[in-house]
């Protein structure tokens, strides 16, 4: 049976995950990287450190497992994080600017005041917000003249983390990204396609013209010739031996942004299927089919994937801080030793004691989109204990998801048919049950927490011809754990009303 190695380059760590062709997880290795905070609201990663971590986790797996018959290497990554690097050597020319970074706020506000929001949303499906890549790039170009000169003369290029790592893995021979990552930059037109044709398989969009957009690039001052080629996720992206870490060269197949990859792994192939990836932030995606529909005020429209020339779109609600809130409790306050301890502490008290933690550390995203909001803990009394604050932090993840689902139900025009969850925090049973209670929806949690890695690998297996269709992938066996709502409706309303009052205080 074929084995495929997936690299999952996330906001906090880089993993190498080995799967067989059924999705069984055979082995994994992980290595954290530094979170760099030069100023309040600025978040950076050392892209060279991340590249070295990619090689380290591959070497670790290679030392413990026979990878000589590996079928291919797939890649999934944190979205929106952007790197400027040397076209020839691949060396980063500045720290990567992370999706959480807010240094583009002033430019975004200026563009909104100029009335550019409708133009951008009509082309990209997204909002003018520094969460996405373009305003951060504009800041670099304006504030780093040497770097801007290299972009203009072609010696430097721009890539999301996938394009950067593909360039490094192939020794610079391939400079390419996939549609899901390109579509998160605010520089890519996701709405342009032509030649709609109907047949026995339904409506299909042929000759899709999804592409980098000159008008958007001009708006943000980004040179188009510095941007990578865009390919479908289930494509070949060159070959690699990972700088000698692998025993032989293998094809790079299956590239996809992490949130879309988890939607794919959950087999959310039909309109109405929804997933929530619990990670540093939480991305909620609702499949809305093959027709582009601009979102309303709270959500954005995402390009879920392009397969055989046909785009699939999703309504997306973005939550900036989820598991990152628990990391803050550990790293900044010292209230927990590790994320696992948070569950026991939350269950040590019968309720939150009236305490609410609103984790607006980098503003609030959907459905509020308030970049100026700042985090707060409200409702504390002299009886408030560490356990109440930890419980409030976990509960905040579910409250934000509830708000996003309420928004999407109202805006998407597609009914919520199912809710799937994945990501490391799904191991926290308190959080999962509280989420089911708050949302009022049966929650299906994948047993394999590495859903993003498996989604990329599924695309890799498609590219290799191991599977011929999405239907074949949907038929693969999987194991899930289900959480059904059980909290009385009056209690749900009381708790959620308290959350809304806490949010109102910081807006």
N, C-alpha and C positions, 0 to 999 in steps of 0.2 A: 504494500500500500504506500502511495506517495506520501512524503513528508514535506512540509513547507514551513519555512522560518519567517515569522512576522516580527518586524521591529515596530514597537509602539513608543514613539517619542512624545511623551506627554509634558504637561506644564511643570511637573515636579520631578520626573524621573524618565529614564530610558530603559525599556524592557526588550529582551529577546524572548520570543515565545515560540515553541516548537509544537506544531500540530500534525496529526495525520489527516487524511482526506475526509474523515467523517467529522472533524472538529474536536476530536479528543485531544486534550492538552497533555503533551508528553513531558515537557520540561520548560522551565523559564528561568531567566536571570534578570536582575534589576539593579540599576545604579542611579542614585539621586544626583541632581546637579544643584548648584547654588542658585538662590533667588537674590538678585542684586537690586537694591533700592537706593539709587543715588540721591533722590529727593522724594518728598511726599508725593504720592501719585505716580511716580515713575517706577517701572518694573523692567528689568533687563535679565537676559541670560547670556552666558559666555558660549557662543556657538562652537568654538573650538573645544571647549570642555565637553559639550554634548557630542561632538564627533568622536572624541576619544572614548566617551562612555559607550557609544554604539559599538565601537571595536572591542571594548572590554567585555560587554555582555555577550557578544558573539563568541569571543575567545573562551569565555567561561563555559558556554554551552558546548562548544567544540571539544573542550577538554573532558567533558563528562559524557558526551554522546557521539556516536558515529554519524557525521554529517556528510559522508562521502557520496551518499545517494540522494542528497537533498534535491527536490524538484525545482525549487525557486525560493526567492526572498521577496516578501511583501513589506509594505511600509504604510503605517498610519501615524498621524501626527497631530499635535496641538495646532489648531487653526488660527489664522490671523496674525500669529507671531511672524515677524518679518526680519530678514537678514540681508545685508548688503555685503557682497563678497567679491573677491578677485576672480575675474572671468577665467584666467589661466590656472591659477593655483588652488582656487577654492577657499583661500584663507579669508576669514571674516575681517571686514574693515571697520567694524563697530560691533559692540554688543548687540545681540538680537533684541528688538523691542517687542515685548510680550503683549498679548491681547489685553491684559489687564492695565497696560500703561495708559495714562491719561494726558500725556503731554500734547496731544493734538486737540484738546478741548477748545482752545481759543479759535483755532482755524475752523473747527466744526461749527462753532457758534456763529462765526462770521459768515460762513456759507449758508447756514440756515436763515440768517437775517437777510441775506441777498436773495432768498427765495429759491435756492437750488435743490431743496428737498424733493420736490416732485420729479424733477429730472433724474436725480440719482435713484430714487425708488423705482421709477418706471423702467430703468435699465437694469438695475442690480437686484431689485427686490428688497434692498436693505435700507437702513436709515443712515443719515450722515451722523456718524458717531465714531469716536476714537477707539472704540472696541475693535473696529475693523482697521485694516492695515494702512489705508492711503494717507490719512492725516499724520500718522507717525512718520511715514516716508517723507511727507512734505516738510515736517519739522527737521528731519535729518538733512534734507537737501538745502533748507534755508540756513541751518545753523552750523553745518559742517562743509565749508567751501571746498576743501580738498576732496572730500568724498563726492560732492556734487560734480566736480570737474571730472572725476573718474567715471561717473555715470554718463556724463555727456560725451566723453571721448570713447566710450565703449569698453574700457578696461575693467569696469566694475559692473556687476549685475545684481538683480534683486530677486529674492526667492522666499517663499514660505518655507517652513522647515523641511518639507518633503523635497522641494527642488534643490535646496542646499545639500541635503544628504545624498540625493541621487547624484548630484555633481561630484561629491566627494567619493561616493562608492564606485563610480565609473571612471575615476581619474580625470574628470572634466570632459569626458566624451559625450555625455548626455546632459543637456540643460532643459529639463521638462518638468511639468507639474500635471496634475489632473484637474478636471472641471470643478470638483468639490472645493479644492483649495483655492484655485483661481477666483472662484465666485465669492470668496470672503474678503477680497481686497478693496472693494468699492471701485475697481478699475475694469471690471469684466461685465459684459452685457449678457445676462442670462435669459433675456426675453426674446432675443432675435432668432427666429427659425422660420423655415419656409417649406413649400411643397407638402402641404398636409394631404395625406392620402388615406382612404378608408379601405379596409379589406376584411378578410375572415378573422384576423387577429385584432380588429378594432382600428381606431384612429392612430396613425403613426406619423411622426414628424421626420421627414427625410431631409438630407442636406442641411442639417442643423448648422446655423451660423453663429453659435455662441462663440464670443471672441473678446479679446482685449479691445477696449473702446477708446478711440482717439480723443473724443470729447471729454471723457472722464479723466483720462491721463492728463490732458491739458488743464483741467480744473484743479488738479492737485499738483501740477508741475512735475509729473513723473515721466521720464523718457520711455516710450514704448519699446525701443530697441533693447532695453535692459531687462525686459520681462521674458519669462520662459515660454517655450512651446507648451501647448495644452493638449493632453491626450485623455482618452476615456480611462476610467479606473481599471478596467479589465484589459489592460494593454501591456506591452513589453516596454520597459524603460532601460534597456541596456543590460549589461552583464557585470558581475562583480565577484571578486574573491575576498572582499572586505579587507583589503590591504594585507592579504595573506592569512587572515583569521579563519577563512574557510579552506578546506582541502583542495577545492577546484572552483572554477568560475561557474556561477549559476545565473540564470536570468532574473532580473528584477521585474516582478509581475504583481499587479494588484497594489494600487496606490490610492489612498482615500483619507480625507480629513476624519478625525476621530469620531465626531458625532454622527456624521453620515455613515461611517463604517459600522457603528453599533446599530443604527437603524437597519442597515443591510443584514447584519448578523442576526438580528431579531426576526428576520424574514418579513419585515413590514413592507411587503411588495404591493399591497392593495390599498387604495384610498381608505382613510379612516383608521388605519393602524398607527399607533402612537408609541413612542418610547421616550424614556427619560434616562439619560446617562448621568449618574451621580459621580462627579469627580471634583477637581478643584472648583469648577463651576458646574452648573447643570444646564444641559441643552435638552430641550423638549422638542421633538420633531413629530409632526402629524403629516402623513403622506396625503397629498391632495391631488395626485394624478399627474398626467402628462401636459396639462395646460397651465401656462404661467398665469398666476393671479396675484396682483399686488396686494400686500397685506393691509390691514387697517392701522390703527394708531399704535397698538401695543406690540404686535408680532412683526416678524420679517418673513419674507419668502426666500426659502433656501433652494438651491439646486441640489437635490438629494443624490443624484447620480445621472450619468448618461450611459446607456447600454445599447449597443448596436445602432447608434444614431438617434435614439429616442430619449429625450430628457424625462426625468421624473422630478417633480417639485414637492416641497414640503413647507408647511407653515411651521415657523420656529419661534419659540420663546426662549430667551437667553437669561440665565441667572448667573451673576458674576461670582458670587461667593457661596459655595456649598461646603464641601469637605475642607476648603481653605479656611473656613471659620473654625473648625476643630483644630486645624494646624495652628491657627492664631492662638487658641486657648493653650496649646502645648508650648509653642515657641516663644510667644510674646508674654504670656501671663503665667505660664508654668502651672496651670490648673489641672492638667492631665499629663501622664507620662507618655501615653501614646493614644492613637485613635481608638483602639480596642477598649481602653478603660472608660471611654465616654459612655458606652452603653450601660455598664454597671452603675456608674454614678447617676445617670439619668433615672434608672429604675430604683435608686435608693430613696427617692422622694416620691410621694403619691401624685404630685402634679408640679407645675412650674412655679407655684407660689406667687402667681401674678407677675412673674418676671418675663420680659420679652427682650430678646436680643435682635436688633435690626442690623444685619451685616453689610451696611453700605460703606465698606472700606474703600471702594473705588466707585462710589455713586450707586444708584439703583438702576438696574436695567428693566426688562419687561416685567410688568406692564407699565411701569412708571416713567422710565427713561429720564431719570433725574441725575445727571452727572455731578451736580453740586451737593447732593445729599451725603451725609456722613454718618458713620455707624454710631449706635447708641444702645445702652442697656437701660431699659425703663422698668418701673414698677418695683424697684428694690426697697426693702424695709430693713429694720434692724434684725429681722429674723431670716433674711436671705442668706443662704449657704452656697458654698461652692457647687454643690449638686444642682441647685436651682439654675445657676448660670450655665452649667454644662448642658442641662436639659433644655434650657431656652435656646442654646446654640443649635442643638440637634433639631428642635422643633422648628427653628427658623427655616431650615431646608425644606420641610414639608409645607410650611405656610407659603413660601415663595412658589413652590410647585403648584399649589392650589390656585394662587393668583394667576399664574400663567395658563393653567388649564381652563379656568373660567374665561379668561380673555380669548383663548383660541376657540373655545366652544362658540363664542359670540361672533368671531371674525372670520373663521375659516370657511364657513359654508359647507363643511364636511363633518358628519357626525363622528363622535369618538367611539370607535368600535372595540378597541382593546388598548390596554396600557401595559407596556413592558418596561422593566427596569434593569439596568446593569451598572457596573462600576464597583470599585472597592467598597464604598459605604453601604452597598446592599447587604453586606455581611452583618450589619447592625440591625438586628431584628426589631429592636424598639423603634428605630427610625422607619423601617419598612411598614410596620403595623400602624404607626402614627400617620404615615403618608396615606395608606389605604383609608384610614378613618377620616382624615381631613379632606381627601379628594372624593370620597364616596364611590370609588371605582375599584373593582377587583384588580389587584396588582400582581403581575406575573414576573418573577425574578429569575433570571437565567442562572443556572448553577455555575456556569463558567463566567467568572468575573471579567475575563479578558475578551469582552465582546468586540471592542474596537479592533484588536489584533486579529480576531477571527473574521471580522467583516472584510478586512483588507486581504486576508488569506483566501477567503471565498472568491474575491475578485481575481486573485492570482490563479486559483484553480480553474476559473472560467477562462482566463487568458491562456492557460496551458492546455485547455481542451479536456481537462479531467471531468468537467461538467459542461453540458451543452446548453443549459437554459436555467432561468430562475426557478422554474418549476422543479427541476431536479434538485436544486439547492434547498427548496422549501420542503422537500420530502425527506431530508436528512433527519435522523432522530435527534431529540434534544430533551433535556431534563430541566424542569423549572419548579420553583416553590411559589405557592399562591397565598396571598394575604387578602382576606375579605374584610370589608368595613364592618366594625362591630360597636363603635362608639355611638351612644344615643345622639340623635340629630340636635337636640337642644344643647348638649355639651359641645358639639362641634361648632355650633353657631356662637356660643359664648367665647370659646377659645379664639375663633377666627375674628370675631368682633374686637377682641383685645389686641390681636395682632394688627388689624387695620388701624386702630387708634394709635398704636405705637408708631406705625409707619407715618401716619399723618403728622405726628409730632416732629419728624425730621425732614419732612418735605418743605 
